[in-house]
Amino acid sequence: MFTNIQQMDDMVRKHDQYRAKCLNLIASENYSSNSVRNHLTSDFSNRYGCYPTANPESREYRGNKYIHEFEMETQKLVGEVFGAEYVDLRPIGGHIAGIATVLGLLAPGELVYEISLKDWGHGLVTLMREVPHFRQTIRLDWIPFDEDRQVDMTQLEAMIVEQKPKMIILGGSGMLWAEPIAELRAIADREGIILAYDASHVTGLIAGGVFPNPLRLGADVMFGSTHKSFPGPQGGFIATNDYDIYKKVGNTVGSALVTSHHLNRLPALAVSMLEMKKHGPQYGEQIIKNSKALGQAMQEVGFKVVGARKGFSDTHLILVDVSEFGSGLKISKLLEEATILCSDDFGQLDKELRIGTAEITRRGMKEKEMKTIAKLFARVIIANEDTQQVAREVEALTQGFLGCEFTL
């Protein structure tokens, strides 16, 4: 138990020192610039700014003159970056944004499709249905994928014709390729389906213009987080060009799910949006170059990389099948001993690793370093070398990349 501030500061310092030695390849994390971090410490953090969706100027608390102005300007900025007329920044995370979208747009008993956890979906509705009430009111099925982890459109269309879903949620946590939104738009118009897009993992790539913008391709609503490939503060958002959707989902966010929407993140979010406006294309292009290079290098040292015949990845991550070497969970923990951080598949098939390139790109690593990283993986997983020796070499690598690029 903490008894003084010094103990707390020491613990945070230990964390910082430890993380500086780690090779962070967790695809759902990123490294924010000092400017973003410094803008998290305003007086906004102690204030309430809750409001009705359609009338944000009608704040329920007094003293919001500049908070209101700042939030509206940030909404405009986010709308410009993502091509959306209506933006809601009240969700405090991508998951809350998704829950609001589902509850705001579905009637009880309607069917929704999402990506299964075994295919690296976020499991939004799957996890919602852990709550007995939602299990009784939301029906669920899963979008089919082929062996390259690409949507199987033939099977999906057959399912749609037979089952008549009300909503399809595309986007997941292990996305290698852009999904067929344009093709689904015509089917959705014919069948009366709402197309929702969980952009949590690819918001940075969308902002950089290197990944197709779901709203421009025909998605009705896009939601997500701002701290994965997008290097901003933790938080969520909802974006749409449909006022009715904006109002229905927004009325579900506030005040049913969120009343205090953590206003201190707005200045930091605005800074990160400006960073992406200026550097997003170069940042996104390097991320994808690094993913492709890492996929190639991993294959060359002896790993089975998902989607190899299609070029490994068009996003900020690769997926590696490590089942011939053991359990994905055990291997990810072994890598952690060597200070190499990545994700296993969270107990689904227990066979794949998800390896992300967003943070190491932000730190300045390029294609050359991807070959080094692949060899480090091979030494731990294939050669069974001492993890502490590998950790020392990981530290030697990371000490050359302690900065932060693509910043203002």
NUDOFI-19261 format. One record per residue: x, y, z of N, C-alpha, C in turn. Coordinates in steps of 0.02 Angstrom, whole numbers, plus 50000, padded with zeros to 5 digits. Atoms other than C-alpha are relative to their C-alpha. Example, Ala and Ser with C-alpha at 12.3 -4.5 7.8 and 13.67 -1.06 7.14 Angstrom:
! residues 2
500454994150000506154977550390500455006050000/499584994149997506844994750357499615005550037/
END
This chain:
! residues 408
500424994050000500005000050000500445006250000/499624993750002500655017349955499885004050064/500074995649942500995028750104500255007149986/499774993350018501805043550014500085000649925/499954998650072501995051749844500644997349971/499365002450025503815046649828499954992749977/500095006950020503315028349823499644999449933/500375000050063502085032049684500455002149942/499554997550053503365041949585500524994849982/499505005350013504635027949604499704994549957/500325005350039503395015249536499905002149928/500094997550069502985026049385500675000449965/499334999650030504845028949355500254993149980/499815006850017505155010249360499644997649937/500385001850060503785007749232500315003249938/499714996550057504535020949117500674996949980/499345002950014506275013449132499934993049970/500135006750026505604995949101499765000349928/500284999650067504585000948949500505002649949/499484997450046506065010348874500464994349976/499585005750018506974993548870499614994949959/500425005050034505504984148792499915001749926/500194999350070505144981448609499254999149997/500735000449995503304985748606499694999049931/500325001950062502404976848465499264998350012/500715000949986500664977148543499615004649954/500324996250053499544982648401499475004950026/500504995649972498274991048515500305005550044/499664994649963499565002648593500415004349952/499594995450039500565017448530500385004550048/499604995549960501765030748590499815007249982/500204993150011501105048448609500585004850008/499484994949995502185063748583499965003750066/500004995949939502685074948727499465005349997/500524994950006501505088048659499324997350016/500645003249984500025076148668499964998850075/500005001549929500515070648843499935006350043/500034993749962500755088548904499315003149999/500674997150005499005093048845499474995850036/500485003949959498215080248963499935003050070/499954997649931498535091149116499655006750010/500354993649992497275105349101499474999550055/500544999649952495905110949220499384996349976/500575003750027494695101949103499884993550039/500065006649969495045086049201499545000050061/500424999649940494025092149350499305002549986/500634996850018492505098449255499514995149966/500525003650035490855091749190499785004149940/500234996450060490305096049014499444996449965/500515004150032488825084548984499455004349968/500474996150040487505090048858499534995449961/500445003850045486015084248751500344999349932/499655001350063486615076648588499895005549948/500154995250053485725088648470500115007250021/499904993149976486055103948579500605000450048/499415000049956487845103448645500135006650035/499924993549965487755121848690499615000250065/500415000249940486475117248824500334995550053/499635004049951487745110848950499624999950067/500375000849938487015104249112500345003350059/499634996749946488365112549218500225006949977/499784993250015488855130649228500765000349995/499284999050005490595137149185500324996549941/499745003950057490775127949019500125004249938/499934995750058491015143048906500564997849953/499435001750043492745138348844500074992549989/500035007350012492535119648868499564998649940/500455001050057491065120448748500345002049935/499674997650061492045130748622500554995249979/499455004550016493535119048633499744993449972/500275006450023492475103348613499715000649930/500284999150067491565110248461500555000749947/499454999450047493195115148378500354993349988/499695006650006493905097848413499554995449959/500475003950042492335089848339500105001749926/499904998050070492605099948180500654997149973/499355002650021494415094448173499964992549986/500075007350009493985076048196499574998649938/500435000950058492585077648067500385001249935/499614998750059493795085147942500484994349984/499525005450010495095071547968499674993649976/500335006350017493835057247954499435000749950/500514999250052492655064847826499304999050025/500665000949969491145065647942499685006750016/500364993949984489825078947960499825000450074/500205000149930489325073348135500494995650039/499505003549959490555068248270499795000550073/500135000249928490275063048451500634997650035/499395001649965491785063248566499884997850072/500155001849931490895058148725500184992950019/499805006749978491285039448721500715000150028/499334999849968492765036748838500444994349975/499605005250031493355021848735499634997349940/500315002850060493045012748572499454995050015/500515005049982492064999048660499355003450019/500614996349982490845011448736499685002949938/500264997350063490665019548564499624994649962/500335005550034490225002548492499364997850034/500615001949963488984998148629499455005049986/500514994950014488095014748600499724999349930/500225000950069488015011348414499514994249994/500445005950002487244994148438499345001450036/500614998949961486004999248573499585005649970/500374994350028485535015448486499644998449935/500265001250067485165007748316499624993449992/500355006450006484504990148350499384999850045/500595001549959482774985248410500084993150031/499955006649969482584970448529499834994349952/500125005850041482714953748441500325000249931/499694999650066483624959948287500694996749999/499385003850009485134950848217500565004549977/499414996250019486874958148204500564995149982/499395003750017488434951248118500605003950024/499364996949986490164954848184500554994849988/499435004550010491904947148169500114996150064/499905004449942492164932348284500675001250033/499364999449964493504932848417500534995549970/499505004650029494334917948333500305002849935/499744996750059494554928848178500275007050017/499734993749975495254943048284499495005749996/500484994749991493634952548302500095003150069/499984996949933493414964448448499524996650048/500475003449956491994953748513499525004850034/500424994949969490924969148545499334997050023/500665002849983489214960648538500084993450038/499865006249964489954944148595500075001350075/499904998349930490494952348757499395003450030/500634997149975488894962548773499524994550021/500465005549986487954946048771500204995950061/499855002849935488864941048929499515002550052/500534997249957487534952049010499344996549982/500615003850016485934941449022499485004049961/500504995850034484824955848967500165000449925/499824999350071485794958248804499994993349965/500045006650031485884939548774499294998549977/500705001250017483994939548770499745004749946/500274994950046483794954948660500415001149937/499574999150059485244954348535500194993149972/499805006150034485454940148411500655001249963/499324999150025487194936948342500224994349955/499645004950040488114928048203500645003449976/499344997450015489864929948132500155000349926/499794999050069490594936247970500514994649981/499545005350019491474922147875500645002849967/499354998050029493324923447826500324994149965/499635005350034494454913747709500684999150034/499375001749968496184906747747500515005750002/499574994149999497024923347707499755005450046/500334995349953495934931847839499685005849963/500374995250040494924940747707499264998050001/500725001549997493014942147711499804995649941/500265004550051492194927847615499335002749977/500614996650022490924938047516499464995249975/500505004750026490084923247433499594996950057/500345003049943489684914847599499615005350038/500344994749962489234931447682499355002049966/500614997950034487984936247548499464994650007/500485005449991487154919147561499695000350070/500264999349932486994921547750499515005750006/500434994149996486234938747727499324998649970/500635001650033484914932547606499574995450044/500375004849959484434918447724499795002850068/500124998249930484544926847895499735007050010/500264993149997484114945247860500255003850062/499754996149944485274953947985499795007449995/500154992849999484874971848036500635004249998/499374996249997486684977148064500584995349985/499365003450009488404971748004500545004550026/499444996149972489914977548104500654997249971/499355001850027491534976748006500545003150043/499444997449961493254980048078500144995650060/499825004349944494214970348208500695001750027/499364998749968495824968848306500584996549967/499465003450036496794958148183499935001149926/500144998550070496414966848019500645000349959/499434999950046497634963247879499845003749936/500204997250064496634970047733499385004450007/500624996150003495304982747689499424995349987/500595004350006493564975347698499535002549946/500404998450060492254975147557499395004350015/500564995549981491204989947615499605002049939/500364997850059490784996047441499554994449972/500405005650024490184978647388499404998850046/500545001149952489154977047547499485005649999/500474994450001488374994247523499404998449956/500565001650045487334988247375499554994850030/500405005249968486774972847471499615003050059/500324996949942486384983347626499405004249978/500564995950025485304995247523499414995649981/500525004650023484344980547451499654996750059/500265003949944484124971647618499815004150062/500174995849943483904986547734500454999050060/499515001449948485504983647834500395006350017/499564994649977486464996247938500724997449998/499295001850002488324995547899500385004250051/499604996549949489374999948051500734997749993/499295001750007491265000348054500385001650064/499584999249941492374997648205500715001549975/499354997850027493905007748154500545000450053/499554999049944494775006448322500734998949982/499305001650014496344998348253500305004049943/499724996850061496515008048090499865007449996/500154992850002496035025848139500615004149977/499404996450021497835031548117500144999349926/499895001350071497935023647945499485003649958/500534996350035496265031147893500175007550000/499824992949995496825048247956500585001749953/499434998950045498425046347854499844999049927/500205001050069497465041947697500314993949967/499685006050028498355025247677499564993850007/500495005449992496835014547721499335002849981/500644997250025495115016447640499565002650057/500444997049951493945027947734499314996749996/500645003750002492395017447780499405004549984/500574995550012491225032547778499955001949926/500014998350072491735037147601499804994149957/500185006050038491475019147544499284997850010/500715001749992489715018147613499794997750069/500215001749932489745014047799499535005350026/500484995249971488285022047890500295003650060/499714997149939489265024948050500674996750013/499345002549982491065023048106500135001950073/499824998649931491625021548285500694997050013/499345002949986493285017848367500345003550057/499594997149947494685022948482500565004249969/499514995150024496085035548469500704998650027/499375001549968497575026348542500324993649975/499695006050028498025011648430500455002249942/499584997250053498705015448257499985007750001/500034992749989498105033148297500365001650065/499574999049941499405040048420499755005550047/500284994949956498255050248530499894997350070/500165002349933497615049048708499474994649997/500535005049999496495034648758499325003450000/500674997250005494695038148713499644997049940/500405002650055493315034748588499645005649963/500374995250041492285043248454499484996349958/500505002550049490775040748340499975005249945/500024995450056490705048248166499514997449948/500505001950050489325048248035499825006149957/500274994650041488575058547895499244999849999/500735000849994486795053747945499785003050066/500214996649939485975065448069499584995650045/500435004349960484685052748125500414994950039/499555004749965486055040148167500385003650054/499634995949951487055053748254499585001150063/500434998449943485575058148364499824993750039/500195006149965485035040248404500594997150040/499425002749965486785034448448500235004850055/499794995049950487205050648538499554999950061/500475000249944485645049448645500114993750042/499835006049962486235032048696500655000950038/499384998549964487975038048740499855004050063/500134995649943487365051948852499255000850010/499595001449941486795050248980499934992750023/500085007049981486415031548978500664996650014/499355003349992488245026448960500545004650027/499474995349980489275042148991499685006550022/500204993249980488945057849091500625004550004/499364996349999490735063549126500454997049947/499645003150055491655061048963500755001849998/499274999249992493425064649027500265005449954/499864994350042493625081948954500755001449992/499284998550004495495082548989500334996949939/499695003250059495815071248839499905004249937/500164996350061495085083948715500605004249975/499424996450027496625095448705500534995349972/499515004950025497765080248685499764997049935/500285002750062496605073248552500085005049943/499944994950051496615089648458500725000549975/499304999850021498525089948458500164994149955/499855005950040498625072148393499665000349932/500324999150065497375076448256500415004649955/499574995550039498485090848200500644996449978/499425003950020499975079048201499844995649940/500195004450055499045067148087499845003949937/500124995950059498495081147972500655001749965/499354998050029500315085947948500424994049978/499535005550011501215069247957499664993349985/500365006350007499855056047936500194995849940/499825004150059500275050647757500684996650007/499325002949993502135048147793500024994850056/500045004749944501775039747959499654993649979/500375005950020500475028047886500374995849948/499635003750052501535023447735500574996050032/499445003549969503005018847847499754994150043/500305005549961501895008347960499894993949954/500165005550045501314997947812500644997049970/499355002550023503084996547742500314995450052/499705004049946503654990147911499624993450010/500385006249992502224977547924500184995049946/499835004550055502604970347753500714997350007/499315002149992504464969947788500074995150058/499975004549943504204961647957499694993249982/500305006350022503044948647881500484996049957/499515003450043504334944547748500584997250041/499435002149959505734943747876499814994250046/500225005549957504724932647994499954993549960/500045006050042504384920547852500704997349984/499325002150019506224920247803500374996550056/499655003349944506774915247978499644993750024/500305006449985505554900747984499305000050029/500684999749973503834906748038499484999749944/500565000150045502154903947956499595006350012/500344993549993501424921247925499344999849962/500665000050031499564922947889499995005149943/500074995450056499184930847720500635001149960/499354999150034500944928247651499925000849925/500074999850073500344925447473499675006449976/500294993550018499434942247477500445005950019/499554994549981500914952247541500035001450074/499954999949927500734949147729499525004850035/500434995349965499774964847776499955006549962/500094993150024499054981447720499845004650058/500164996049941498894987847898500615000450047/499484998849950499884990648058500194993650038/499855006249964500034972248105500084994149953/499985006550034500454954748051499764994750049/500215005649960499794938148114500454994149985/499535005550009500974923548142499734993850035/500225006449973500434905448167500614996650032/499435003049964501594898448302499814993250029/500245006249970500624882448336500504994349997/499515005350003502064871348280500525000550055/499514999049947503104878648422499684999750070/500335000549935501794877848560499405004650006/500584995849985500394887748642500165007449987/499904992950012500194905748583500075003950064/499974996549936499884911448761500684998950034/499365001449968501444902848829500575003449963/499474996850040502504909448686500015007550011/500024992849988501904927248713500305001850068/499714998849934502384925948897500754998849999/499285001150008504084918848849500335006049967/499744994050033504344933548733500035005850049/500014994649950503874945248875500614999550045/499395000849960505314937948976500605002949963/499474997150041506424943648832499865007349984/500234993150009505574960848841499765001449928/500334999250064504724958048673499254999450013/500704999849982502904962948693499564999549938/500505000750053501534956648577499404996350029/500615003049975499814948848591499914992949973/500255006450024499254930848585499275000949980/500694999150024497494927348521499484999350055/500464999349943496704929248693499584993750012/500325006349981496304910848716499504997349950/500485002550050495304908448556500254993549968/499715006050030496334896448450500664998350033/499375000949964497904898548557500564997949952/499505002050050498984897648401500335005849964/499734994450038499304915148334500265005550045/499764993849970500304930348383499815005849955/500134993850036499774947848333500585004750015/499394995949992501294958848304499885006749965/500164993450026501034977548280500615004349987/499434995850019502164990448199499895007550012/500154992949992501335006948249500505003550047/499564996649953502375011148403500725000149978/499305000050021504045005648333500115004649941/499954995150054503685016248178500035007050029/500014993649967503285030948288500685001450033/499354999449968504945027848377500575000949949/499504998750052505865028848210500284993849965/499745006050032506155010748159499734999449929/500195000950070506115006247975500134992849978/499965006850026506284991047862500614996250025/499385003349977508074987347916499904996750068/500105002549932507544985148097499514994050001/500485005650001506144973048047500384993449994/499605006250007507464960147997500314998150067/499715001249934508294962048167499474997250047/500555002249956506624960048256499814992849985/500185006950018506194944148160500514995050027/499485004449974507864936548211499944999250076/500095000449928507514940748393499434995250017/500565004749990505834931548382500254992849990/499775006850015506694916548304500454997350054/499545002249948508014915848439499624997750063/500405001949942506684915048575499574993949985/500515005050013505384903948491500284993749967/499755005750038506354892948371500644997150030/499355002349975508114892148443500014998950075/500055000849927507544892648626500615002850037/499434996849966508954904348675499785003050066/500134997149934509094911648849499655006849992/500394993950009507774925348864500355006250028/499654994249971508874936448973500545002649953/499514997850049510234936648842499665003849943/500374996550053508964941248709499755006850025/500244993749972508264954648826500545005349998/499454995150003509974962848834500095002749929/499944997850069510024963548645499405004249978/500594995850012508254970348638500125007050028/499854993449971508804984248755500495003849958/499514996650043510294988148644499665002949938/500374997550059509094989848497499575005950018/500484994749983507785000348585500335006550022/499664993949977509055012548658500185004749942/499884995750058509355018848482499385003249972/500644997550026507515023048460499565002250058/500374997449942506945032748613499635006449985/500354993850019506275047748518499294998749979/500685000550025504585050948439499965004049936/500034996750065504375054948255499285001649980/500654998050028502925062148154499615004350050/500324995649950502565075448285500045007349977/499984992850014502265094248283500625003150031/
END
